[in-house]
């Protein structure tokens, strides 16, 4: 099944997801380059909400660019298999190698704003990340690493603390609570 069909098949859990799903479908239909960051208006990214087996903690990184604790993810860069992108990012950003997707289906959808910034000496204009999230379980005893190109720290946080440490208000108010609630109810 291709990504467009997976997004069409996804059952939104709230109004935010329903609105974002409709915009993603429309954007994919009209922009062949939507999987590439060469599209500087909007492009697809993949995130992975990683929880421990007891579903009491989530794994977060202190992201260099956003100067905040955040979930794990990255750009599609032309790859339509966003599951693979999410799992690759988890390994690259945290060192976790034995994570398993709870289910292969999409866990969450969200369109995220990205402010203009400097990356590798070049200006990147403000744009949108059409983000597809997957849910994974990992062993919190597995050795963590810091990918200094991406982050300054990697740590497991209780769900309660995961809502306190990020600096991005939209994520704290809307995205992370939704992910926590869904993680607690999905098997």
LINDA-V328223 format. One record per backbone hydrogen bond with DSSP energy under -0.5 kcal/mol. CO is the residue of the C=O (numbers start at 0). NH is the residue of the N-H. E is the energy in kcal/mol with one decimal. If there is no record, write none. Layout:
BEGIN
CO|NH|E, CO|NH|E
END
This chain:
BEGIN
1|5|-2.2, 2|6|-2.6, 3|7|-2.3, 4|8|-2.3, 5|9|-1.1, 9|11|-0.8, 13|17|-2.1, 14|18|-2.7, 15|19|-2.5, 16|20|-2.8, 17|21|-2.0, 18|22|-1.9, 19|23|-2.5, 20|24|-2.5, 21|25|-2.2, 22|26|-2.6, 23|27|-2.9, 24|28|-1.9, 25|29|-1.3, 26|30|-1.3, 30|33|-1.6, 32|35|-1.8, 33|43|-2.7, 34|77|-3.2, 35|38|-1.8, 37|39|-1.1, 40|127|-2.0, 42|129|-2.5, 43|75|-2.2, 44|131|-2.0, 45|73|-2.4, 46|133|-2.0, 47|49|-0.9, 47|71|-0.9, 48|50|-0.5, 48|135|-2.2, 49|58|-2.1, 50|137|-2.1, 51|54|-1.6, 55|158|-1.5, 56|51|-1.5, 57|156|-2.9, 59|154|-2.6, 60|62|-1.1, 60|69|-2.7, 61|151|-2.8, 61|152|-0.6, 62|66|-1.2, 62|67|-1.0, 67|62|-2.5, 69|60|-2.6, 71|47|-2.5, 73|45|-2.8, 75|78|-1.8, 77|79|-0.6, 79|81|-1.7, 80|84|-1.5, 81|85|-2.6, 82|86|-2.6, 83|87|-2.4, 84|88|-2.6, 85|89|-2.2, 86|90|-2.0, 87|91|-2.9, 88|92|-2.8, 89|93|-1.6, 89|94|-0.5, 89|95|-0.7, 90|94|-1.9, 92|146|-0.7, 93|144|-2.8, 99|136|-2.7, 107|132|-3.0, 109|111|-0.6, 109|130|-2.5, 111|128|-3.0, 113|126|-2.0, 116|123|-3.5, 118|121|-1.8, 121|118|-3.0, 122|124|-0.5, 123|116|-2.1, 126|113|-2.6, 127|42|-1.7, 127|129|-0.6, 128|111|-2.7, 128|130|-1.3, 129|44|-1.8, 130|109|-2.0, 131|46|-2.4, 132|106|-3.1, 132|107|-1.5, 133|48|-2.6, 134|101|-2.5, 134|102|-0.6, 135|50|-2.8, 136|99|-2.3, 137|52|-0.5, 137|139|-0.6, 138|141|-1.9, 144|146|-0.5, 145|147|-1.1, 146|149|-2.5, 146|150|-3.2, 149|63|-2.6, 152|61|-2.7, 154|59|-2.7, 156|57|-2.8, 157|161|-2.5, 158|162|-0.7, 159|162|-0.9, 160|163|-1.7, 160|164|-2.0, 164|68|-0.5, 166|168|-0.9, 167|171|-2.0, 168|172|-2.7, 169|173|-2.5, 169|174|-1.2, 170|175|-2.8, 170|176|-0.5, 173|177|-0.8, 174|178|-2.3, 175|179|-2.6, 176|180|-2.5, 177|181|-2.5, 178|182|-2.5, 179|183|-1.9, 180|184|-0.8, 181|184|-0.7, 181|185|-1.5
END
